[in-house]
Amino acid sequence: MNTDVRLTAWVRGKVQGVGFRWFTRARALEIGGLRGFALNLEDGRVQVVAEGPRDACQELLEWLVKGDTPGKVDGVTEIWTTPRGGYESFAIR
């Protein structure tokens, strides 16, 4: 059973000003079935929220942690919760 989940990930490192949010959105659309957003935070991190099937969220998380991302990821902190809905697609904020 592949139920929908909500992944919230905070990505640390050199992830602002390098196209990170754009590539994250492109990867989410490539995986498919994901809705949510990528947002630059004031402290230099990028917050990624993805809702959709657990395996799709897991694939996005694995890409964030060790994929071919722009910039340099020093670490990712994530939490898994139930989806809240309200997203039509995957956006850059």
C-alpha positions in Angstrom: 0.0 0.0 0.0 1.4 3.3 -1.1 -0.5 5.9 0.9 0.0 9.7 0.5 2.3 11.4 3.0 3.8 14.8 3.6 7.6 15.2 3.6 9.0 18.4 5.0 12.8 18.7 4.5 15.2 21.4 5.5 18.3 21.4 3.3 21.5 22.9 4.7 24.6 24.0 2.8 25.2 26.2 -0.3 21.7 25.8 -1.6 20.6 29.4 -2.2 21.5 31.4 -5.4 22.5 28.2 -7.2 19.2 27.2 -8.8 18.4 24.7 -6.1 14.7 25.4 -5.9 14.3 25.3 -9.7 16.1 21.9 -9.9 14.1 20.6 -6.9 10.9 21.5 -8.7 12.1 19.9 -11.9 13.0 16.7 -10.0 9.6 16.6 -8.2 7.8 16.9 -11.6 10.1 14.3 -13.1 9.3 11.8 -10.3 5.6 12.6 -10.7 2.6 12.6 -8.3 4.1 15.2 -6.0 2.6 18.5 -4.9 4.2 21.1 -2.7 7.0 23.8 -2.9 10.6 24.7 -2.4 11.3 27.9 -0.4 14.4 29.8 0.5 14.6 30.5 4.3 16.3 33.6 5.8 18.9 31.4 7.6 20.3 30.1 4.2 18.5 26.8 4.2 15.9 25.6 1.6 12.6 24.2 2.9 11.0 21.5 0.7 7.5 20.3 1.3 6.2 17.5 -0.8 2.9 15.6 -0.6 2.1 12.5 -2.6 2.8 8.7 -2.6 5.4 7.7 0.0 7.7 6.1 -2.6 7.8 9.3 -4.6 8.5 11.4 -1.5 11.2 9.0 -0.5 12.8 9.3 -4.0 12.8 13.1 -3.8 14.4 12.9 -0.3 17.1 10.6 -1.5 17.8 13.0 -4.4 18.0 15.9 -1.9 20.4 14.0 0.4 22.8 12.5 -2.2 21.6 13.4 -5.7 23.1 15.5 -8.4 21.8 18.8 -6.8 23.2 22.2 -7.6 25.3 23.9 -4.9 26.5 21.8 -2.0 24.2 20.0 0.4 25.8 19.6 3.9 22.8 17.9 5.4 19.0 17.4 5.3 16.6 17.2 8.3 13.2 15.7 7.5 9.9 15.0 9.1 7.1 12.8 7.9 3.4 13.7 8.6 0.0 13.3 7.1 -0.8 15.4 4.0 -2.7 18.7 4.5 -3.6 19.2 0.9 -4.1 22.6 -0.8 -1.3 22.3 -3.4 -2.2 22.2 -7.1 1.3 21.4 -8.3 4.9 21.8 -7.2 5.9 25.4 -6.9 8.9 27.6 -6.2 8.2 30.1 -3.5 
